[in-house]
Amino acid sequence: MTTPARPVNLPPQMCPPPLLGRCARCHAACHRYGFGGNPLCQAHQHKVAELQAKKPAGA
């Protein structure tokens, strides 16, 4: 059994206006609502992913 693909968080230029919102950290426009939405902009999503990758296992 395969896991479903993770929904794509669209850049604000490609996102329909009803799905746009403000990043929870920097208040930049981002795909915040609907399928694939995220409360963080793409720049902050990458920063969080980098921090989680550096986090030691089991911590």
Sine and cosine of phi, psi and omega as CSV:
sin_phi,cos_phi,sin_psi,cos_psi,sin_omega,cos_omega
0.00,0.00,0.72,-0.70,0.01,-1.00
-0.98,-0.21,0.46,-0.89,0.04,-1.00
-1.00,0.08,0.54,-0.84,0.01,-1.00
-0.92,0.40,0.49,-0.87,0.01,-1.00
-0.91,0.42,0.60,-0.80,0.03,-1.00
-0.94,0.35,0.70,-0.71,0.00,-1.00
-0.88,0.47,0.56,-0.83,-0.04,-1.00
-0.99,0.11,0.74,-0.67,0.09,-1.00
-1.00,0.00,0.95,-0.31,-0.09,-1.00
-0.96,0.30,0.52,-0.85,0.15,-0.99
-0.92,0.40,0.46,-0.89,-0.09,-1.00
-0.84,0.54,-0.50,0.86,-0.02,-1.00
-0.92,0.38,-0.44,0.90,-0.05,-1.00
-0.98,-0.18,-0.06,1.00,-0.11,-0.99
-1.00,-0.02,0.70,-0.71,0.09,-1.00
-0.88,0.47,0.62,-0.79,-0.05,-1.00
-0.78,0.62,-0.61,0.80,-0.01,-1.00
-0.92,0.40,-0.28,0.96,-0.02,-1.00
-0.99,-0.13,-0.05,1.00,0.00,-1.00
-0.98,0.18,0.54,-0.84,0.08,-1.00
-0.45,-0.90,-0.19,-0.98,0.00,-1.00
-0.95,-0.31,0.64,-0.77,0.05,-1.00
-0.86,0.50,0.65,-0.76,-0.02,-1.00
-0.93,0.37,-0.32,0.95,-0.02,-1.00
-0.98,-0.21,-0.75,0.66,-0.12,-0.99
-0.92,-0.39,-0.08,1.00,0.03,-1.00
0.92,0.40,0.34,0.94,0.11,-0.99
-0.97,0.24,0.43,-0.90,0.04,-1.00
-0.91,0.42,0.68,-0.74,0.01,-1.00
-0.42,-0.91,0.25,-0.97,0.07,-1.00
-0.97,0.23,1.00,-0.07,-0.13,-0.99
-0.98,-0.20,-0.53,0.85,-0.13,-0.99
-0.91,-0.42,0.34,-0.94,0.06,-1.00
0.99,0.11,-0.12,-0.99,-0.02,-1.00
-0.88,0.47,0.84,-0.54,0.00,-1.00
1.00,0.04,0.02,1.00,-0.01,-1.00
-0.95,0.32,0.36,-0.93,-0.03,-1.00
-0.50,-0.87,0.63,-0.77,0.00,-1.00
-0.95,0.33,-0.14,0.99,0.02,-1.00
-0.93,-0.37,0.53,-0.85,0.10,-1.00
-0.94,0.35,0.20,-0.98,-0.06,-1.00
-0.89,0.46,-0.58,0.81,0.02,-1.00
-0.89,0.46,-0.70,0.71,0.01,-1.00
-0.96,0.29,-0.50,0.87,0.08,-1.00
-0.87,0.49,-0.67,0.74,0.01,-1.00
-0.92,0.40,-0.64,0.77,0.02,-1.00
-0.89,0.45,-0.67,0.74,0.02,-1.00
-0.91,0.42,-0.66,0.75,0.01,-1.00
-0.89,0.46,-0.65,0.76,0.03,-1.00
-0.90,0.44,-0.68,0.73,0.02,-1.00
-0.90,0.43,-0.63,0.77,0.01,-1.00
-0.93,0.37,-0.55,0.84,0.02,-1.00
-0.93,0.37,-0.54,0.84,0.00,-1.00
-0.98,0.17,-0.30,0.95,-0.04,-1.00
-0.91,0.43,0.76,-0.65,0.00,-1.00
-0.90,0.43,0.53,-0.85,-0.01,-1.00
-0.89,0.45,0.67,-0.75,0.04,-1.00
0.99,0.11,0.02,1.00,-0.01,-1.00
-1.00,-0.06,0.00,0.00,0.00,0.00
